[in-house]
Amino acid sequence: MFPDVTGELTAAAPKAYHRLSHDEQERFHIHADRLMRRASWEAARDFTIQPAMIHTVAAHAALIVAGFDPTVDPFRNVAAIVLHGGTIVTTGPQPGPVAGVMSAAPRYLAGQSGHGRGPVLLDWRTVQREVNRPSRGSNVVYHEFAHKLDQLDGDADGVPPIADSEARQAWEQTIGTNFRRLQRRGSTGLVRAYGATNQAEYFAVTSEVFFTRPVELRTQMARLYERLAEFYRQDPAGRIDDEILQTKIS
């Protein structure tokens, strides 16, 4: 179904891709290719998927795992990706605005990550808009696939699999402190208020910022940046530093 699409994947996120090291680029291609081939790509009603859409989603999902060992599939719990032509409307009982209260009101979403091996739902219009304007600090592909990483240990709780107990303790302390601060203060101008919904959303929202506005995140929230860099095994702000330095030298 998918021939060699190395060039198409590179073109789907050219600036971010060319900032990767050679090893990261190799891992990027392995993760992207595996996701394209293994997952089921489906279109919502009245929508048609084009190959470029698959390349775009796969490329941006692979960018966040370019630091991960390619012999292990970090998206093994992604069975299907469903693309919608517009806003996703979900119905059915959902937790309401007050703890312990359920709401049957429809929800309007740009994306959703099903629990377990549930599908990733994406509004293509939002995907397209955000990948073309990365400086806004939001990316629904990063967000929903971060949820899938969070769920690898079974729980969507904002604590992805971290084997080392000391690193896990540092994660819980840093993430917990910053999450509670966001709850008290609201949006920081960098991390949007939606991250205060719960710690799972906080992890997904800050993952978006980590990959789209890394220098600002490192400057304003250094410990949070450090925890995310440790988990993702990447230093996107450092790549930008290197790029600026090379520009000055040349």
DRENLOFI-89345 format. One record per residue (C-alpha): residue in three letters; residue number from 1; x, y, z. Coordinates in steps of 0.5 Angstrom, whole numbers, plus 2048, in hexadecimal, padded with zeros to 3 digits. Layout:
<sites>
+---------+-----+-----+-----+-----+
: residuo : num :  c1 :  c2 :  c3 :
+---------+-----+-----+-----+-----+
:     ALA : NUM :   X :   Y :   Z :
...
+---------+-----+-----+-----+-----+
</sites>
This chain:
<sites>
+---------+-----+-----+-----+-----+
: residuo : num :  c1 :  c2 :  c3 :
+---------+-----+-----+-----+-----+
:     MET :   1 : 800 : 800 : 800 :
:     PHE :   2 : 806 : 805 : 802 :
:     PRO :   3 : 80C : 805 : 7FD :
:     ASP :   4 : 812 : 809 : 7FF :
:     VAL :   5 : 810 : 80F : 801 :
:     THR :   6 : 816 : 812 : 805 :
:     GLY :   7 : 816 : 819 : 801 :
:     GLU :   8 : 80E : 81A : 802 :
:     LEU :   9 : 80F : 819 : 80A :
:     THR :  10 : 815 : 81E : 80A :
:     ALA :  11 : 811 : 823 : 806 :
:     ALA :  12 : 80B : 822 : 80B :
:     ALA :  13 : 80F : 825 : 810 :
:     PRO :  14 : 816 : 828 : 80D :
:     LYS :  15 : 818 : 82D : 812 :
:     ALA :  16 : 817 : 828 : 818 :
:     TYR :  17 : 81A : 822 : 814 :
:     HIS :  18 : 821 : 826 : 812 :
:     ARG :  19 : 822 : 828 : 819 :
:     LEU :  20 : 822 : 821 : 81B :
:     SER :  21 : 829 : 81D : 81C :
:     HIS :  22 : 82B : 818 : 817 :
:     ASP :  23 : 829 : 812 : 81C :
:     GLU :  24 : 822 : 816 : 81E :
:     GLN :  25 : 821 : 816 : 816 :
:     GLU :  26 : 822 : 80F : 816 :
:     ARG :  27 : 81D : 80D : 81C :
:     PHE :  28 : 818 : 812 : 819 :
:     HIS :  29 : 817 : 80E : 812 :
:     ILE :  30 : 817 : 808 : 816 :
:     HIS :  31 : 811 : 80A : 81B :
:     ALA :  32 : 80E : 80E : 815 :
:     ASP :  33 : 80E : 808 : 810 :
:     ARG :  34 : 80C : 803 : 815 :
:     LEU :  35 : 806 : 807 : 817 :
:     MET :  36 : 804 : 808 : 810 :
:     ARG :  37 : 804 : 801 : 80F :
:     ARG :  38 : 801 : 7FE : 815 :
:     ALA :  39 : 7FC : 802 : 817 :
:     SER :  40 : 7F5 : 803 : 814 :
:     TRP :  41 : 7F4 : 809 : 810 :
:     GLU :  42 : 7EC : 80B : 810 :
:     ALA :  43 : 7E8 : 811 : 80D :
:     ALA :  44 : 7E2 : 813 : 811 :
:     ARG :  45 : 7DC : 814 : 80D :
:     ASP :  46 : 7DC : 819 : 807 :
:     PHE :  47 : 7E3 : 819 : 807 :
:     THR :  48 : 7E9 : 816 : 803 :
:     ILE :  49 : 7F0 : 815 : 805 :
:     GLN :  50 : 7F5 : 817 : 801 :
:     PRO :  51 : 7FD : 814 : 801 :
:     ALA :  52 : 7FF : 81B : 803 :
:     MET :  53 : 7FB : 81B : 809 :
:     ILE :  54 : 7FE : 814 : 80C :
:     HIS :  55 : 805 : 817 : 80B :
:     THR :  56 : 803 : 81D : 80F :
:     VAL :  57 : 800 : 81A : 815 :
:     ALA :  58 : 805 : 814 : 815 :
:     ALA :  59 : 80B : 819 : 814 :
:     HIS :  60 : 809 : 81D : 81A :
:     ALA :  61 : 807 : 817 : 81E :
:     ALA :  62 : 80E : 815 : 81D :
:     LEU :  63 : 812 : 81B : 81E :
:     ILE :  64 : 810 : 81A : 826 :
:     VAL :  65 : 813 : 813 : 826 :
:     ALA :  66 : 819 : 815 : 822 :
:     GLY :  67 : 81D : 814 : 828 :
:     PHE :  68 : 81A : 80D : 82A :
:     ASP :  69 : 81D : 806 : 828 :
:     PRO :  70 : 81B : 804 : 822 :
:     THR :  71 : 81B : 7FC : 824 :
:     VAL :  72 : 815 : 7FE : 828 :
:     ASP :  73 : 80E : 801 : 825 :
:     PRO :  74 : 80C : 807 : 829 :
:     PHE :  75 : 805 : 807 : 826 :
:     ARG :  76 : 804 : 800 : 827 :
:     ASN :  77 : 7FD : 802 : 82A :
:     VAL :  78 : 7FB : 806 : 824 :
:     ALA :  79 : 7F7 : 801 : 820 :
:     ALA :  80 : 7F3 : 806 : 81B :
:     ILE :  81 : 7F4 : 80D : 819 :
:     VAL :  82 : 7ED : 811 : 817 :
:     LEU :  83 : 7ED : 817 : 813 :
:     HIS :  84 : 7E7 : 81C : 813 :
:     GLY :  85 : 7E6 : 822 : 80F :
:     GLY :  86 : 7E4 : 826 : 814 :
:     THR :  87 : 7E2 : 827 : 81C :
:     ILE :  88 : 7E1 : 820 : 81F :
:     VAL :  89 : 7DB : 820 : 823 :
:     THR :  90 : 7DA : 81A : 828 :
:     THR :  91 : 7D4 : 819 : 82C :
:     GLY :  92 : 7D2 : 814 : 832 :
:     PRO :  93 : 7D4 : 815 : 83A :
:     GLN :  94 : 7DA : 819 : 83B :
:     PRO :  95 : 7DD : 81C : 842 :
:     GLY :  96 : 7D9 : 822 : 843 :
:     PRO :  97 : 7DC : 829 : 845 :
:     VAL :  98 : 7DB : 827 : 84D :
:     ALA :  99 : 7DF : 821 : 850 :
:     GLY : 100 : 7DA : 81B : 850 :
:     VAL : 101 : 7D5 : 81E : 84B :
:     MET : 102 : 7D4 : 81B : 844 :
:     SER : 103 : 7D2 : 81F : 83E :
:     ALA : 104 : 7CE : 81C : 838 :
:     ALA : 105 : 7D0 : 823 : 834 :
:     PRO : 106 : 7D3 : 822 : 82D :
:     ARG : 107 : 7DB : 823 : 82D :
:     TYR : 108 : 7DE : 827 : 827 :
:     LEU : 109 : 7E6 : 825 : 827 :
:     ALA : 110 : 7EC : 826 : 822 :
:     GLY : 111 : 7EE : 81F : 824 :
:     GLN : 112 : 7ED : 819 : 829 :
:     SER : 113 : 7F1 : 813 : 82B :
:     GLY : 114 : 7EE : 80D : 82D :
:     HIS : 115 : 7F0 : 809 : 833 :
:     GLY : 116 : 7F3 : 802 : 832 :
:     ARG : 117 : 7F4 : 801 : 82B :
:     GLY : 118 : 7EE : 806 : 829 :
:     PRO : 119 : 7EF : 80A : 823 :
:     VAL : 120 : 7F2 : 811 : 822 :
:     LEU : 121 : 7ED : 816 : 81F :
:     LEU : 122 : 7F0 : 81C : 81C :
:     ASP : 123 : 7EC : 822 : 819 :
:     TRP : 124 : 7F0 : 823 : 812 :
:     ARG : 125 : 7EF : 82A : 812 :
:     THR : 126 : 7F2 : 82B : 819 :
:     VAL : 127 : 7F8 : 827 : 817 :
:     GLN : 128 : 7F9 : 82B : 811 :
:     ARG : 129 : 7F9 : 832 : 814 :
:     GLU : 130 : 7FD : 830 : 81A :
:     VAL : 131 : 803 : 82C : 816 :
:     ASN : 132 : 803 : 833 : 812 :
:     ARG : 133 : 803 : 837 : 818 :
:     PRO : 134 : 808 : 834 : 81D :
:     SER : 135 : 80A : 83A : 821 :
:     ARG : 136 : 803 : 83A : 823 :
:     GLY : 137 : 805 : 835 : 828 :
:     SER : 138 : 7FF : 830 : 827 :
:     ASN : 139 : 7FF : 829 : 823 :
:     VAL : 140 : 7FA : 825 : 823 :
:     VAL : 141 : 7FE : 81F : 820 :
:     TYR : 142 : 803 : 820 : 826 :
:     HIS : 143 : 7FD : 820 : 82B :
:     GLU : 144 : 7FA : 81A : 829 :
:     PHE : 145 : 800 : 816 : 828 :
:     ALA : 146 : 803 : 818 : 82F :
:     HIS : 147 : 7FC : 815 : 832 :
:     LYS : 148 : 7FE : 80F : 82F :
:     LEU : 149 : 805 : 80F : 832 :
:     ASP : 150 : 802 : 810 : 838 :
:     GLN : 151 : 7FD : 80A : 838 :
:     LEU : 152 : 803 : 805 : 836 :
:     ASP : 153 : 803 : 803 : 83E :
:     GLY : 154 : 7FB : 803 : 83E :
:     ASP : 155 : 7F9 : 809 : 841 :
:     ALA : 156 : 7F8 : 810 : 83E :
:     ASP : 157 : 7FB : 814 : 844 :
:     GLY : 158 : 800 : 819 : 841 :
:     VAL : 159 : 805 : 814 : 844 :
:     PRO : 160 : 808 : 810 : 83E :
:     PRO : 161 : 80C : 80A : 83F :
:     ILE : 162 : 813 : 80C : 842 :
:     ALA : 163 : 816 : 806 : 845 :
:     ASP : 164 : 81C : 809 : 849 :
:     SER : 165 : 818 : 80B : 850 :
:     GLU : 166 : 81D : 811 : 851 :
:     ALA : 167 : 81B : 814 : 84A :
:     ARG : 168 : 813 : 812 : 84C :
:     GLN : 169 : 814 : 816 : 852 :
:     ALA : 170 : 817 : 81C : 84F :
:     TRP : 171 : 811 : 81C : 84A :
:     GLU : 172 : 80B : 81B : 84F :
:     GLN : 173 : 80E : 821 : 853 :
:     THR : 174 : 810 : 826 : 84D :
:     ILE : 175 : 809 : 824 : 849 :
:     GLY : 176 : 805 : 824 : 84F :
:     THR : 177 : 808 : 82B : 851 :
:     ASN : 178 : 807 : 82E : 84B :
:     PHE : 179 : 800 : 82B : 849 :
:     ARG : 180 : 7FD : 82E : 850 :
:     ARG : 181 : 800 : 834 : 84F :
:     LEU : 182 : 7FC : 835 : 848 :
:     GLN : 183 : 7F6 : 833 : 84B :
:     ARG : 184 : 7F7 : 839 : 850 :
:     ARG : 185 : 7F9 : 83E : 84B :
:     GLY : 186 : 7F6 : 83C : 844 :
:     SER : 187 : 7FA : 83C : 83E :
:     THR : 188 : 801 : 83E : 83E :
:     GLY : 189 : 801 : 841 : 837 :
:     LEU : 190 : 805 : 83B : 835 :
:     VAL : 191 : 801 : 835 : 838 :
:     ARG : 192 : 7FA : 836 : 837 :
:     ALA : 193 : 7F5 : 835 : 83C :
:     TYR : 194 : 7F2 : 82F : 839 :
:     GLY : 195 : 7F8 : 82C : 83C :
:     ALA : 196 : 7F5 : 82D : 843 :
:     THR : 197 : 7F0 : 828 : 842 :
:     ASN : 198 : 7F4 : 822 : 845 :
:     GLN : 199 : 7FB : 820 : 845 :
:     ALA : 200 : 7FA : 81B : 83E :
:     GLU : 201 : 7F8 : 822 : 83B :
:     TYR : 202 : 7FD : 826 : 83E :
:     PHE : 203 : 802 : 821 : 83B :
:     ALA : 204 : 7FF : 821 : 834 :
:     VAL : 205 : 7FF : 828 : 834 :
:     THR : 206 : 806 : 82A : 837 :
:     SER : 207 : 808 : 824 : 832 :
:     GLU : 208 : 806 : 829 : 82C :
:     VAL : 209 : 809 : 82F : 82F :
:     PHE : 210 : 810 : 82B : 830 :
:     PHE : 211 : 810 : 829 : 828 :
:     THR : 212 : 80D : 830 : 826 :
:     ARG : 213 : 810 : 835 : 82A :
:     PRO : 214 : 816 : 832 : 82E :
:     VAL : 215 : 81A : 838 : 82F :
:     GLU : 216 : 815 : 83B : 832 :
:     LEU : 217 : 813 : 835 : 837 :
:     ARG : 218 : 81A : 834 : 839 :
:     THR : 219 : 81B : 83C : 83A :
:     GLN : 220 : 814 : 83C : 83E :
:     MET : 221 : 814 : 835 : 841 :
:     ALA : 222 : 81A : 832 : 841 :
:     ARG : 223 : 819 : 82C : 846 :
:     LEU : 224 : 813 : 82A : 842 :
:     TYR : 225 : 817 : 82B : 83C :
:     GLU : 226 : 81C : 826 : 83F :
:     ARG : 227 : 817 : 821 : 841 :
:     LEU : 228 : 814 : 821 : 83A :
:     ALA : 229 : 81B : 821 : 837 :
:     GLU : 230 : 81D : 81B : 83B :
:     PHE : 231 : 817 : 817 : 839 :
:     TYR : 232 : 817 : 819 : 832 :
:     ARG : 233 : 81E : 818 : 831 :
:     GLN : 234 : 81F : 81E : 82D :
:     ASP : 235 : 821 : 825 : 82E :
:     PRO : 236 : 81D : 829 : 829 :
:     ALA : 237 : 81F : 830 : 82C :
:     GLY : 238 : 827 : 82E : 82B :
:     ARG : 239 : 825 : 82C : 824 :
:     ILE : 240 : 823 : 834 : 823 :
:     ASP : 241 : 829 : 836 : 827 :
:     ASP : 242 : 82E : 832 : 822 :
:     GLU : 243 : 82A : 835 : 81C :
:     ILE : 244 : 82B : 83C : 81E :
:     LEU : 245 : 832 : 83B : 820 :
:     GLN : 246 : 833 : 838 : 819 :
:     THR : 247 : 830 : 83E : 816 :
:     LYS : 248 : 834 : 843 : 819 :
:     ILE : 249 : 83B : 83F : 817 :
:     SER : 250 : 839 : 83E : 810 :
+---------+-----+-----+-----+-----+
</sites>
